[in-house]
Amino acid sequence: MGKKAQKDQGGSLPNREIFERMNFLYQSSRFFATLAHAPTAEHSNQPPTPVSSSSTMPLARFYMKEMRQVARKSVLRLSPHIKREMCQICSSPLVPGVSCKKRVKGKGNCRRLITTCMYCGGQKRIMANSKPDSPHILFVDRPEHRTIK
């Protein structure tokens, strides 16, 4: 291939293979977490089983843990959105209604979104928007701070 053909394949992103690997691990972890509680036609009237008894949840936790280790070994930062969707204690993917419970507590300006992991019982407290006219925007979501153009 010539140099022009190589440039036409897309923008050069350092560590592209590592990002692709992390993306695959994240997507497969979320898939196996939701697969653990997917209703089937023959068992649709039975109540859902607890998270600890599902057979695919340990695999989902393993993939999420691997993603964290790949990012740590290659000195890459995970997006805050991904960090909010994984338990820091047991590395399980936090899927609302499947592997975690979410609720809003507090009044006025002190409102918090509390995410509780159903697997280990760990909690995350994140500031919730109390004023709709001035929403809180993460640093990475602000247009003036984006590095990739």
Backbone as a ProteinNet text record, in pm:
[ID]
protein_1_A
[PRIMARY]
MGKKAQKDQGGSLPNREIFERMNFLYQSSRFFATLAHAPTAEHSNQPPTPVSSSSTMPLARFYMKEMRQVARKSVLRLSPHIKREMCQICSSPLVPGVSCKKRVKGKGNCRRLITTCMYCGGQKRIMANSKPDSPHILFVDRPEHRTIK
[TERTIARY]
83.6	0	87.4	40.7	110.2	72.5	140.1	113.5	-25.1	-71.7	-204.3	-313.4	-296.5	-396.7	-402.4	-288.2	-286.3	-354.7	-341.4	-402	-553	-603.2	-746.4	-825	-756.9	-826.9	-888.4	-857	-913.9	-806.4	-848.3	-754	-663.5	-541.3	-448.8	-476.9	-506.8	-535.1	-429.3	-351.4	-252.6	-323.5	-267.3	-322.4	-460.3	-481.4	-611.5	-650.5	-554.2	-584.6	-627.8	-565.7	-600.3	-741.6	-775.6	-910.6	-1015.4	-982.5	-1075.8	-1094.6	-986.4	-995.1	-1079.8	-1057.5	-1135.4	-1282.7	-1310.8	-1448.7	-1517.3	-1446	-1502.3	-1530.1	-1435.7	-1453.8	-1571.8	-1587	-1698.5	-1832.6	-1841.7	-1967.7	-2004.7	-1905.8	-1936.7	-1974.9	-1913.7	-1949.8	-2094.2	-2133.9	-2272.5	-2369.9	-2329.7	-2415.7	-2439.9	-2333.1	-2348.2	-2422.2	-2409.9	-2484.4	-2633.7	-2672.3	-2814.5	-2866.6	-2779.1	-2818.9	-2850.9	-2790.4	-2812.5	-2957.5	-3028	-3165.6	-3263.2	-3226.7	-3318.2	-3431.9	-3557.7	-3669.6	-3678.8	-3708.2	-3728.6	-3877.5	-3918.1	-4060	-4116.2	-4036.7	-4088.9	-4086.5	-4006.6	-3996.2	-4042.8	-4133.4	-4172.1	-4254.5	-4323.1	-4407.3	-4335.1	-4209	-4133.6	-4063.3	-4043.9	-3972.5	-3825.4	-3758.9	-3618	-3531.3	-3424.7	-3333.5	-3239.4	-3186	-3091	-2962.4	-2887.4	-2767.6	-2663.9	-2649.8	-2543.6	-2562.8	-2684.7	-2708.1	-2702.5	-2683.8	-2680.4	-2545.7	-2545	-2422.8	-2335.6	-2391.2	-2310.8	-2259.2	-2304.2	-2257.7	-2108.7	-2054	-1908.8	-1828.1	-1879	-1810.8	-1816.2	-1928.9	-1941.6	-1846.3	-1834.8	-1741.9	-1597.3	-1565.2	-1429.9	-1393.5	-1486.1	-1458.9	-1440.6	-1520	-1506.3	-1373.5	-1334.8	-1207.1	-1090.5	-1100.1	-997.6	-985.4	-1099.5	-1096.1	-1022.3	-1048	-976.8	-827.6	-790.6	-649.3	-579.2	-646	-587.4	-564.1	-661.3	-646.3	-534.1	-523.1	-420.1	-280.6	-266.5	-135.7	-87	-179.1	-139.9	-148.3	-173.7	-179.7	-279.5	-401.1	-509.6	-617.8	-684.7	-792.2	-925.3	-1004.8	-1140.2	-1231.1	-1330.4	-1427.6	-1507.4	-1544.8	-1628.3	-1761.9	-1812.2	-1937.4	-1920.2	-1806.8	-1780.1	-1754.7	-1684.6	-1658	-1787.2	-1885.5	-2013.3	-2095	-2062.7	-2138.7	-2069.3	-1970.3	-1906.3	-1882.4	-1894.5	-1873.4	-1723.2	-1680.6	-1538.6	-1491.6	-1583	-1545.4	-1532.7	-1636.6	-1636	-1623.1	-1610.8	-1592.8	-1710	-1827.9	-1942.9	-2004.8	-2058.5	-2125.2	-2256.3	-2281	-2400.6	-2510.7	-2600.6	-2714.8	-2837.4	-2905.7	-3020	-3128.6	-3174.3	-3277.2	-3225.5	-3101.7	-3043.9	-2936.7	-2839.1	-2729.8	-2712.5	-2798.7	-2788.6	-2925.7	-2935.7	-3055	-3013.4	-3094	-3065.6	-3180.1	-3144.1	-3246.2	-3186.8	-3275.3	-3234.5	-3272.6	-3176.1	-3200.3	-3159	-3218.4	-3183.2	-3287	-3274	-3367.1	-3288.4	-3349.9	-3289.2	-3163.9	-3056.5	-2932.6	-2846.4	-2883.7	-2802.8	-2852.3	-2911.8	-2965.1	-2852.5	-2860.8	-2759.8	-2827.2	-2765.2	-2807.3	-2724.7	-2791	-2721.7	-2740.6	-2628.7	-2629.4	-2577.4	-2657.9	-2620.8	-2602.7	-2485.3	-2455.6	-2527.8	-2600.1	-2672.1	-2580.3	-2461.7	-2370.9	-2290	-2233.1	-2148	-2205.6	-2306.7	-2366	-2295.3	-2195.6	-2123.7	-2212	-2186.8	-2267.4	-2180.6	-2239.9	-2179.2	-2275.8	-2223.3	-2306.6	-2258.9	-2350	-2319	-2413.9	-2361.7	-2443.3	-2553.1	-2676.1	-2789.7	-2824	-2874.8	-2913	-3035.3	-3023.6	-3139.6	-3207.3	-3133.7	-3190.5	-3188.7	-3303.6	-3305.3	-3247.1	-3246.6	-3194.9	-3042.2	-2975.3	-2828.6	-2780.4	-2786.4	-2746.7	-2595.2	-2555.9	-2414.2	-2362.6	-2254.6	-2195.4	-2055.6	-2024.9	-1892.6	-1786.6	-1665	-1553.8	-1529.1	-1537.4	-1509.1	-1619.2	-1737.5	-1848.3	-1855.3	-1777.1	-1779.5	-1710.9	-1772.2	-1716.2	-1579.4	-1551.1	-1422.3	-1306.5	-1336.3	-1230.7	-1212.9	-1273.7	-1258.2	-1122.3	-1053.5	-920.6	-925.5	-1020.1	-1031.6	-1126.9	-1082	-1163.5	-1199.9
-118.7	0	124.1	224.4	351.4	433.3	546.3	630.9	693.7	724.5	784.8	685.8	559.7	459	438.1	449	433.3	550.4	670.8	788.8	790.1	726.9	728.8	633.7	547.1	450.2	512.1	632.5	696.9	773.5	847.2	923.3	831.9	877.8	795.1	816.1	710.1	711.4	625.6	684.4	600.8	496.9	378.9	268	224.3	225.1	187.5	45.5	-48	-187.1	-200.4	-122.7	-128.7	-75.1	35.4	90.2	-7.1	-73.6	-170.9	-288.8	-333.2	-443.2	-403.3	-281.9	-234	-219.6	-174.6	-160.1	-296.8	-396.4	-531	-585.4	-568.6	-618.9	-550.5	-420	-346.2	-394.5	-406.1	-447.6	-590.7	-679.5	-817.5	-828.5	-746.7	-746.5	-702.1	-595.4	-548.5	-652.4	-717.9	-819.1	-935.7	-987.8	-1101.9	-1063.7	-938.6	-894.7	-890	-842.8	-838.2	-976.1	-1062.4	-1198.2	-1280.3	-1244.4	-1319	-1311.3	-1206.1	-1187.9	-1168.8	-1213.9	-1202	-1302.1	-1257.3	-1351.2	-1444.1	-1568.7	-1664.2	-1693.7	-1754.3	-1780.1	-1882.5	-1981.9	-2086.2	-2046.9	-1947.4	-1906.1	-1762.1	-1714.2	-1573.8	-1540.9	-1638.6	-1608.9	-1628.4	-1675	-1693.2	-1563.6	-1539.3	-1418.2	-1427.3	-1312.9	-1315.6	-1370.5	-1438.2	-1494.8	-1387.1	-1401.3	-1302.9	-1304.4	-1195.4	-1179.3	-1285.4	-1323	-1414.9	-1554.9	-1592.5	-1727.9	-1738.7	-1630.5	-1639.1	-1693.9	-1761.1	-1826.3	-1736	-1631.6	-1546	-1420.7	-1393	-1273.5	-1279.4	-1394.1	-1397.7	-1369.3	-1412.3	-1383.8	-1234.5	-1170.7	-1026.1	-950.6	-994.4	-931.4	-949.8	-1068.2	-1094.9	-1002.7	-985.3	-897.7	-752.3	-707.7	-570.3	-552.3	-652.5	-646.3	-645.2	-725.7	-728	-591.8	-526.9	-395.1	-295.9	-298.7	-210.2	-239.1	-367.1	-402.9	-362.5	-376.9	-334.4	-184.3	-108.7	37	75.1	4.8	35.8	2.7	-111	-151.6	-59.6	-10.4	76.5	223.9	255.4	391.4	476.1	423.7	495.9	525.3	636.3	673.3	624.1	572	532.1	654.4	654.5	762.9	762.8	880.7	884.3	813.4	809.5	739.1	588.8	534.4	392.1	365.1	455.7	437.6	437.1	514.4	518.8	393.3	317	196.6	69.3	81.4	-38	-21.3	-130	-128	-124.4	-31.3	-19.4	-129.7	-193	-295	-432.4	-475.5	-611.8	-615.7	-502.2	-491.3	-546.9	-548.2	-595.1	-477.8	-502.4	-395.3	-358.8	-230.6	-183.4	-154.5	-248.9	-235.2	-214.5	-99.2	-72.5	-179.1	-228.2	-330.1	-471.1	-486.2	-618.7	-646	-557.1	-578.8	-462.8	-362	-250.9	-187.4	-114.1	-35.1	111.1	196.9	340.2	413.2	512.1	594.9	732	830.4	967.7	998.4	1049	1084.5	1228	1287.6	1423.8	1522.5	1645.3	1751.7	1875.6	1957.7	2084.7	2066.7	2134.6	2130.1	2008.9	1930.7	1817.3	1684.4	1682.1	1557.9	1471.9	1342.9	1247.6	1128.6	1080.7	957.8	845.5	755.2	646.6	518.9	461.2	336.8	227.3	125	15.2	-111.8	-171.9	-297	-411.1	-493.3	-605.7	-723.8	-722.7	-836	-825.1	-705.6	-689.5	-592.3	-514.8	-418.5	-284.4	-265.2	-137.8	-26.8	95.7	210.1	316.7	386.2	503.7	618.1	732.2	851.7	955.7	996.3	1092.6	1210.1	1329.5	1449.3	1448.3	1471.5	1475.9	1621.5	1646.3	1782.1	1825.6	1938.6	1990	2103	2169.6	2279.7	2241.7	2233.9	2194.9	2301.3	2428.7	2533.4	2539.1	2483.8	2481.8	2339.8	2252.2	2113.6	2100.5	2001.7	1973.6	1896.6	1945.8	1880.5	1834.8	1708.9	1656.8	1730.1	1730.7	1799.3	1744	1612.5	1551.6	1577.4	1618.8	1645.1	1789.8	1876.4	2016.7	2032	2107.5	2117	2184.1	2275.5	2344.5	2259.7	2144.4	2060.7	1929	1914.9	1790.6	1790.6	1677	1667.6	1610.4	1521.3	1462	1546.7	1590.8	1678.8	1612.6
0	0	0	-68.7	-67.5	54.2	68.1	184.7	177.5	55.7	42.5	82.9	46.2	81.3	232.1	299.6	444.6	513.4	460.1	521.7	503.8	396.5	370.3	460.6	535.7	619	742.7	775.8	894	967.4	1068.4	1147.7	1228.1	1249.5	1326.2	1474.1	1540.4	1682.9	1750.4	1840.2	1908.1	1995	2000.1	2078.8	2029.9	1899.6	1843.7	1883.9	1879.8	1913.1	2058.9	2145.8	2287.7	2310.2	2242.9	2255.6	2200.8	2089.7	2034.2	2128.6	2190.8	2287.6	2408.1	2458.8	2572.8	2535.8	2414.1	2368.1	2361.7	2308.2	2301.9	2441.6	2534.1	2670.1	2739	2718	2778.6	2723.6	2591.1	2529.4	2566.9	2570.6	2606.9	2754.3	2838.5	2980.1	2998.9	2931.8	2941.6	2884.8	2776.2	2714.9	2810.2	2870.4	2960.7	3088.4	3130.3	3248.8	3219.6	3101.4	3067.2	3029.7	2978.3	2942.8	3066.5	3178.4	3302.2	3347.4	3313	3358.4	3243.5	3124.5	3011.7	3028.4	3015	3030.4	2909.8	2934.2	2826.9	2815.6	2704.9	2680.6	2778.7	2815.6	2903.6	3050.3	3088	3227.8	3248.1	3166.7	3174.1	3298.1	3357.1	3472.4	3605.5	3604.5	3727.7	3765.1	3894.3	3935.1	3896.2	3874.9	3836	3949	3910.5	4009.7	4060.3	4180.8	4230	4148.2	4156.7	4075.3	4107.2	4233.1	4271.9	4215.5	4177.9	4129.6	3977.6	3906.7	3761.5	3716.3	3602.6	3556.8	3470.6	3411.2	3324.1	3394	3514.9	3585.5	3621	3663.4	3686.3	3560	3445	3319.2	3287.6	3313.8	3292.9	3384.7	3509.1	3603.3	3557.8	3505.4	3457.2	3341.5	3245.9	3131.7	3175.7	3270.5	3318.6	3392.5	3469.4	3540.7	3441.8	3336.1	3231.9	3164.2	3138	3075.4	3163.8	3293.9	3387.3	3387.4	3382.7	3384.3	3255.7	3141.7	3014	3014.6	3064.7	3071.3	3167.1	3277.4	3376.3	3323.7	3253.8	3202.1	3091.5	3009.9	2899.4	2936.4	3060.9	3115.4	3035.6	3021.9	2955.8	3058.1	3040.6	3132.2	3078.3	3168.2	3131.4	3135.4	3050.3	3048.1	3178.1	3229	3349.1	3330.7	3208.7	3182.7	3205.8	3165.8	3187.3	3334.4	3401.3	3544.3	3625	3581.2	3652.4	3630.2	3527.8	3495.9	3540.8	3630.1	3683.5	3832.4	3904.7	4049	4075.8	4158.8	4189.8	4283.9	4354.6	4452.6	4387.2	4315.7	4261	4108.7	4042.3	3897.1	3817.1	3872.3	3795.4	3719.9	3600.1	3526.9	3595.1	3610.4	3680	3578.1	3563.1	3473.2	3561.1	3549.7	3637.4	3624.5	3738.2	3741.3	3725.2	3682.6	3663.2	3768	3776.8	3872.2	3969.4	3961.1	4056	4077.6	4187.4	4217.2	4217.4	4157.3	4155.7	4222.7	4305.4	4369.1	4396.8	4407.6	4435.7	4579.3	4655.3	4795.1	4817	4918.1	4954.6	4906.9	4958.8	4922.4	4883.6	4801.1	4763.2	4679	4718.4	4641.8	4675.1	4773.6	4819.7	4764.7	4648.7	4594	4539	4567.4	4524	4455.8	4350.7	4285.7	4347.7	4417.8	4486.7	4405.6	4362.2	4288	4379.6	4402.7	4491.3	4409.3	4419	4349.2	4419.9	4344.6	4403.9	4432.4	4374.9	4392	4520.9	4547.7	4666.1	4767.9	4730.2	4822.3	4824.5	4739.8	4733.9	4680.8	4727.4	4685.8	4621.4	4524.9	4462.6	4481.4	4516	4531.8	4431.7	4345.3	4240.3	4254.6	4235.7	4247	4140.8	4182.1	4090.4	4060.8	3941.3	3903	3981.4	4048.4	4120.9	4044.8	3957.2	3879.3	3731.6	3667.8	3527.2	3434.4	3475.9	3388.1	3389.1	3490.1	3493.7	3523.7	3423	3448.2	3464.7	3542.2	3561.8	3441.3	3379.3	3263.4	3302.3	3273.8	3304	3223.2	3274.8	3209.9	3070	3054.1	2924.4	2823	2867.6	2776.6	2729.7	2789.6	2748.9	2613.6	2522	2386.5	2381.3	2471.6	2466.2	2517.5	2578.4	2634.3	2560.3	2446.1	2369.8	2301.5	2309.2	2249.7	2109.4	2080.3	1947.5	1865.4	1751.4	1667	1537.7
[MASK]
+++++++++++++++++++++++++++++++++++++++++++++++++++++++++++++++++++++++++++++++++++++++++++++++++++++++++++++++++++++++++++++++++++++++++++++++++++++

